[in-house]
Amino acid sequence: MSRSRFTRRFPATIAVVGLALAVAACGGGASSSSQDTTGAAAELKPNADLTKQSLQVTVWDGYLPKELADKVKATLKVKDMTITLHDTNEIAMTKLTAPGDSGIDVAFVSGQYAQALNAMGLLEPIHPELIPNLANLYPEATQLSYDKGNKYSVPYTWGTTGICYRKDLVKKVPDSWNDLLKPPAWADKKVTMMTTERWLALPALKVLGFSVNTDKDEEIEQARKLLLEQKPHLLTYDDTTFGERLQSGEAVMVEAWDGWCPTTDPKGNIGFANPKEGSDLWVDTMVIMKSSKNKEAAHALINYILSPEIHSWAAENINYKVPNKAAMERVKIPKGSLLGITPDKLLDGESIIDLGPASTKYTRLSADIQAAK
């Protein structure tokens, strides 16, 4: 499992300000609802001649099989398929919200970014009749708060955030975010936190009993104080190499996305805990741009990706769960892997949604915490 496949999903140092600014500039909604604002759907032809259509996709590096484009051309008979890469959601948003036609037909973005694009009227509604493989998804995959019913996005991967820890170096199995926020003496300066804005705030917000999507100044301020009190007791902030710090013994507990916690380490000494105060549910999605001139081919591509033999590749190769029941049934889950977390357990987490202009409050929070002495 290559680390390069994972360092693309969320940036360690790039602020998530682009989303909020893009939404604000384009008149996007500041509410946290997932209301569909795309307007009328295009009239699409179920039996369209795909040999006259080409596809351009933007996705994170390593998120799709390398041979996918060739397979799609051979199977769907599209004229051509080009895959371009984006390192972060912010780079994808820059591509997709720039003036003029981006040329992108299908984009892979995280759920709250799909919500923002929809609020800007940039997404084509999903036509279920063109994606019969939607039937392969778990029922829970239609209950995602940023897009209930998958009206404008189709989930590709999903997961949660928790505490990744060294079983042999902790004196107590962590079960609370307070184990990171107020580490015991034996863990002092041996814990790490992430700085990606919504995930930096998550542990403090959950301990305080607040929503991970709060936009209330007084609640964010309480979280800020708690994070400032924590800072002197941290080893460091780390969004990408925390697993390696655990494996080396430099850290004993870290905040981690489940797919990044190396629980399948051959030594068998790394565990993952779901804090009792609750956590999040993050989702990476596939969306079709309203500007696409190849909408039938775009739907056909998503349908192809949802086939069990294709979608299972993601779980087997990038260690992320996929919300596809038929695909997950094909996956041989390694000992210690977190791929076995069930959909109902994932839905215990709170979906991260777009906050519109209020997202800048989390940008400021992250900047303040990192700048503090």
N, C-alpha and C positions, 0 to 999 in steps of 0.2 A: 504494500500500500504506500504510494508515493506521497510525501508531504506536499509536493507541488500541487497535488490535486485539491488540497484543502486550504492553502493560503490564499486562494482566490475568493472564497465565499464572502468573508467579511474582512475589511481592512483593519490593520492594527493601528494605523496612525491617521488615515484619511477621515476627516470629520463627515458625519452624515448630514451635512448642511445642504448639499445639493438638492436632495429630495424636497425639503421644506421650501427652499427658495424657488424651485421649479414650480411647485404647486401654487405658491403664493403669486408668482409672476403670471401664471397662466389662469389665475382665478379659481384654482382648485379648492375643494372644500376643506374647511378646518375641522369639520365634525368627524367623529370616529365611526360613523355609520358606513356600511358598505353599499349604499344606495347606488343603483345603476344609473349613470348619467350619460351613457353612450348614445342614446337616441335610437332611431330605427336601425334594425339590422339589415345588412345587405341581402338581396335576393340571390341565393346561391343555387347552383345546379348540382344535384347529387351525382349526376352522370357526366360531369364536365370532362372534357378531353385534357387530361393532365400532361400530355406530351407537349402542349403549348404553354405550359406554366413552368416557371423556375422558382426556386426557393432560396432565400437568404435568411440565415439564422444567426443570432448573437447569443453566446453562452459562455460560461466560465470554462477555462481550460481544464481538460480532463473530465468534464461532466457528461460527456457522451462518448460512445465507442468510436475509435478512430476510423473504423470502416463504415460508419453509419451513412455518410453521404453516398458512397458507392452502393450500399445496400438499398437505400431509398430510391436511387435512380433506377436500379435494376427491378425493384419490386413495384414501385408506384409509377414508373415510366415517366417521371417528370423530366423536363428538358435538361435541367441542371440543378445542383444544390451546392451552395457556398456556405461555409461556416466561418463566421468571424468571432473573435474572442474579446471578452471584456474581463478585466481583473476584478472589478467591484460593481456593486449595484449603481454606484454614483456614475461610473463611466458609462454604463448602459443607459442610465437616465439622460446623460448628456447627448448620447447618440439619438435617443428616441424622442427627445423633446426639442431638438434643434430645428430651426426654421427649414421648411422644405421637406421633401420626401427622403427619409433615411434609407429607403430601399429595403428595410428589414421587414420580413414577413412574420417570423416567429421569434419572440424574445424570451429568454429565461431570466426572470427577476424574482426576488423574494416577495412574499405576499403583500406586505405593506406598500411596496413599490408598484405592484400591480394595481392596488387600490388607488394609488395616486394617479397612475396613468389613466385609469378609468374615469377618475374625477375630472381629468382634463379632456375627456372625450376622445382619447387617442386609441381606444381598443375596440375591436370588433367583438360583439357578443358571440359567445360560443353557440354553434348550431349543433345540438346534440344528435340530430339525425345523421350528421356527417361523421360522428365519432362513436360508432357502436361499442367500441372498447371501453367507453366510460363505464359500462356495466362491470368491468373488472375491478373498479375502485371499491374500497371499503365504504360502507354507508357513512361512516364517520367523516370521510373525505368531502362530503357535501355539506358539512356543518361548520365550516371554517368561517370565523366571524368577519374576516375582511371581505369574503365573497360567498355568502351562503347560497348553496345551490349551484356553485361553479358557473355563474352567469357570464363571466368574462375572463376566467382563468381556469387552468387545469393543473392540479398539484402534481409535482414531479418527485420531490423528496420532502420528508418532514422529520422533525426531531424535537428535542428539548434541551434544557440547560440544567446542569447540576454541579455536584462536587465530585471531582475525580481525585482519588487519594491512594497513597501507598499503604497497603494493608499491614505491612511489616514495620512501618515507621510511625503509625498513629497509635496513641494509647487509648483512643476511643473512636469507634466508627462514627464519622460525621453524620448527623441527621438534621441539621439546622443550618440556615444561612449564617447564623451567629457564630458557627464554628470558623467561618472565614472572616466575618466582620469583627469579631472579638476573639481572636485565636487564643487558646490556652498557652501557658508558658512554654510547653514543649514544642509548640508550633510557631512561636513568635519568630517573625522574619523568615518563615519557611512556607508561606502561602502566597499565591498570586491571584490577581483579579484581571479581568479583561477591561480594556478601555473603550471598545466599541460602544457608543453612547448608551443605547437602550439596555445593553447587557452590563455595563458598569453600574447602572442604576438599579437593575433588577433585584439583586439580593437585598439591598436596603429597603426598597419599596415593599417587597414581600414581607420582610421582618416587621415593618411598620404597619402591615395590614392594608397597604394601598394597592391600587391597580398598577400593573406595569405600563398601562396606557394613560396614566393620569396626566392632566395638563394643569393641575392646580398648583399655583406657585408655593403655597404653604406646605404642601406635601413634598414637592421636589426639594424645598429648602430643608425639611427634616431629613430627607435622604442625603442631601449634601453634607449636613453636619455629621451624620453617622459615617459617611465615607471619609471625611476629613479625620475623624477620630481613629479610623482604621489604618490610615496611610502609614504612620510610623511603624506599624507592626507587620507590614508587607515585605516580602522578598523583593517583589517588583510587580509592575503591570506587564502582562504578556497575553497577546491574543493569538499567537501562532506556535510557540515552542514550549508551552506549558507541559505537554505530554513528555517531552524529552527531559524537562527539568525533574519531573516525577521519576522517570526511569533512571536518571543519574543519582537520585537521592537529594538533589539540591532543594527540592520542594517536597512537602509531605501532603499538602492539600492544595487544589487549584480550582478556580471556577472554570468550567469547561462545557462546550457543546458535546453532546453524547457521542457523535460520530468521531470526535477528535480525542476522546479518552481512550488510551491504548490498553483496554481491558483484555485484549487477546495477547498481550506480551507473554512470551514463552515462560517467563519466570512465574507467572500467575499471581503476581503480588500487587496488582492494580485493580481498584474497585471504583464503582460509580454509585453515588447516593443521590436520591431525589429528596431534597429538603422538605421537611414537614410543613413549612409555610406555603409551599407551592412554587411553581415555576412558570415557564412560558411554553408555548408551542410555536415553533418557527416552521415556515413552509416555503419552499422554492417552487415557483410555478412556471407554466408555459402560457404565453399570451399571444394573440394574433393582432397585429396592428391594423387599425381601420384604414390606413393608407395603403395596405397591401393590395397589389393587383393580382395576387395569386391565392385568393382566400380558400378556394376549394383544395388546392394543393396543401395549404397550411393546415387545414383540418385533417387532410389525409395523413400528413406527417405526424400530427399529434396522435391520431388513431393508431398509426404504426408503432410509435414509441410506447403506447399503452398495451401493446401485445405482450404477453407474459415473457416470451423469450428475449425481448428487447429491454423491457423495463427492469427485469431482474438483474441486468448487467450493473445498474447503478448500485444496488445493494451489495453485490458481490465484489465490486471494484472500487467504490468510493466510500464504502462502509456507512452509507446513509440508508435509513429505512425508506421504502417507497410505499405510497398509500394505495397500492395495487394488490389486492388479495391474491389474484391468480399468479402474479409475479412472485410475491413473497412465498407462496407455497412451493415454488421451484428452488428456493434458496436453501442451501445447506448452511445452517448457522453455526459458526465455529464456537468452541467452548469459551465461555467468558464474554462472548460478543453481546453488545446491546441491541443487536438487530431484532431480538425477540420481544422488545417492548411492544405491548399490544396497542392497537388504535384507541381503545377506550381509556387506557392509561395515559396515552399522549393527550387526549382531549381533556384530561384533568388540568393540563396546563392552559394558561391564558394566551390566546392568540395575540401576537404583536400586530397592531394596526397602524395605519398612517395617521399622524396627528396634524397634518398640514403645517401651517406656519408655526404652530406650537412646538414642532420638532426642534426648533432652534433653542428651546429651553434646555433640551438635553445636550445640545452642542455646547452651550455655555457651561452646563454642569460638568461635562467631561473636561473642558478646558480649565475650569477652576480647580478641579481635583488634581489634575496633572501638574498645574503650575504651583500648587501650594507647596510650601517648604515643610 
